[in-house]
Amino acid sequence: MLYFSDLLPYSDLFFSGLMTTVELTILTTFLGIALGTSCATIKQYGHHLAKRLVTTYVELIRNTPFIVQLFFIFFGLPSIGFKLSPWEASVIALTINLGAYSTEIIRAGLNNIGKGQIEAAKVLGLNFRQMLVHVIFIPAFEKIYPALTSQCVIVMLGSAVISQISVEDLTYAANLVQSRNFRAFESYFVTAFLYLGLSVLLRFAFNLLGKRLFAFREAR
Amino acid sequence: MSLVDLHQVHKYYGDFHVLKGIDLSINAGEVISIIGKSGSGKSTLLRCINGLEAYQKGGIVVDGNEVTSEDVQVRRLALSVGMIFQNFNLFPHKTVGENVMLAPTIVLKKSKAEAEKIARNMLEKVGLAEKFDNYPDTLSGGQQQRVAIARALAMSPKVLLCDEITSALDPELVGEVLKVLETLAEEGITLILVTHEMNFAREVGNRVVFMHQGKVWEEGDPKVLLTNPQTDELKQFLGAVL
C-alpha cells in the first residue's frame, strides 16, 4: 500500500528544499551563462593564449563527472587552504559546470554570425564591445537558445548531487524524509514530480524571455 | 587635394599578388565606377580604401587621414567613409529604424530623438519612410539595400563605397536601388562603385576605371572609354558583358 499522507508532516522540509534548489538554479543559471558567454567570446575572438586557456577549462569540465568536480571543490580544496561552505562549493561547482558546457553552445552561436554582420558594424564605426552588445549577441543567442535552455535544465537536474555535501536541497529533503518514515516510493515519487515541475517552469521562463529578446523572429 | 588618394598600392594574399601598384586619385563629388572581371582586384581595392583589408606597400589617404588596417583606423574612417555591401548586411534583430539609428546613437553619441530624426530623413530619401518599424526580413532585397544606403548615409559620410550592391538583387529590383544612387550623385556625394551596371556607369558616372590582373588597365570618361576601348582586354571584357 502507498501512503502519500505520511509525507504531509514533512511538507515544510520539501518546501524549503524546493526553494533551495530554485534559488541555486536561478543564481547558477545567471552566473553560468555569464561565464559561458565570456569564455565563448574569448574562444571566438580572443588571443591565442587566452583561447588555449579556455579550451583547457572547457575540456577539463566536460570530460570529468560532476560529482568529482563538486567533491574536489568541497573536500579537496580545503587541503590547499580554500575552505568553502557547502552552499558556496555548490554555487561554484554548478557555475563552472554550466559555464563549460554553455561555452561550446554559445560559441556555436557566435560562429553562426556572418562575416558581413561584423564588417557592417566595423564600417559604421562600432568598436568591439559595441559590436558584441548591439550586433552579435542577440542573433547569436537566438540560434542556440533551445540548446542553451536544455543545458540549463540539465544542470538544474544535476544539482541533485549537491545533497551529497549536505546542501539542504530538494533531493536532500527526499533522502531525509524516506530515512525517517521509510516511505521511499512516495518520497521520491513526489520529488521526481517536483523536479519535473521545475523543469517545465524553467523552460517556460526561458521561452518567455526568448519571446521578448527575439521579437524579430515573429516577423519572419 | 583629392578626397581619396591611392599611391602605388600593393596587396598580397599570401603569395597571390592581388593589387599590383594602384594609383588612383578621386575628387570630392566624383562618381567612379570600377569595372573588371572577377578576380581582377576591384572589391579588394574598395576594401583597402576603408581599411577592411590591409595592404602591404604604397599609401592610401582618405580625407587627409592615412589608411592602415588597424581597427581604430577603421572606426575613425567610418566617420568619412560609408560602405554598402552586396548582401546588404542589415542587422536582422533590429527594425529598419533601429538599423539606421544605431551608429548615430552609439558612435556619434547623438540623442535618441536626434538620431530618430536623422533616420526618418534618410529613410525618406530612399523612399522607405513607412518601413521604419518593420524588420529587415520582411522587406524585399531592393528595399533592404535601400535601407542599407540610408544606414550608411546617417553617418553623413564624404565617400560612399558600393561593393556590387545590385548583384544580389532580382533584375526587377535593380532599378530602384540605382535610382537612389543617382539622386545621391546629383546631390554631390562622392561615390566609388564596384559594379557590373554599365548603363549606370555610362549615364551617371564621371569616370570608369577598368581593372585587369590587379592593375588599373584603363581609365577615363565613361562615354569615351565604354564606346572606344583602347586595350584588347577592355574590348574583350565589354564584349562579354554588353
Contacts between the chains, C-beta under 8 A, distances in Angstrom:
chain1	res1	chain2	res2	distance
A	114	B	89	7.6
A	116	B	85	6.0
A	116	B	87	5.4
A	116	B	89	4.0
A	117	B	89	6.0
A	117	B	91	6.8
A	119	B	52	6.1
A	119	B	83	8.0
A	119	B	85	7.0
A	119	B	89	6.8
A	120	B	85	6.8
A	120	B	89	3.8
A	120	B	90	7.6
A	120	B	91	7.3
A	122	B	52	6.8
A	122	B	71	7.6
A	122	B	74	5.2
A	122	B	75	7.5
A	122	B	78	7.4
A	123	B	50	6.0
A	123	B	52	7.0
A	123	B	74	7.1
A	123	B	78	5.7
A	123	B	81	7.4
A	123	B	82	7.0
A	123	B	83	4.3
A	123	B	152	7.9
A	124	B	78	5.8
A	124	B	102	7.0
A	124	B	103	3.9
A	124	B	107	6.6
A	124	B	151	7.2
A	124	B	152	7.8
A	124	B	155	6.6
A	125	B	74	7.9
A	125	B	75	4.8
A	125	B	76	7.9
A	125	B	78	3.1
A	125	B	79	6.3
A	125	B	103	5.9
A	125	B	107	4.1
A	125	B	155	6.9
A	126	B	75	7.6
A	126	B	102	7.8
A	126	B	103	6.8
A	126	B	106	6.8
A	126	B	107	6.3
A	127	B	71	7.7
A	127	B	75	6.2
A	128	B	71	7.2
A	130	B	106	5.4
A	130	B	107	7.5
A	134	B	91	7.7
A	134	B	102	6.1
A	134	B	106	6.6
A	135	B	91	5.7
A	138	B	93	4.5
A	139	B	91	7.7
A	139	B	92	6.0
A	139	B	93	5.3
A	142	B	93	7.2
A	214	B	93	7.2
A	216	B	92	6.1
A	216	B	93	4.6
A	216	B	94	7.4
A	216	B	95	7.9
A	216	B	135	4.9
A	216	B	137	7.3
A	219	B	134	7.2
A	219	B	135	3.9
A	219	B	137	5.7
A	219	B	138	5.1
A	220	B	135	7.9
A	220	B	137	5.1
A	220	B	138	7.7
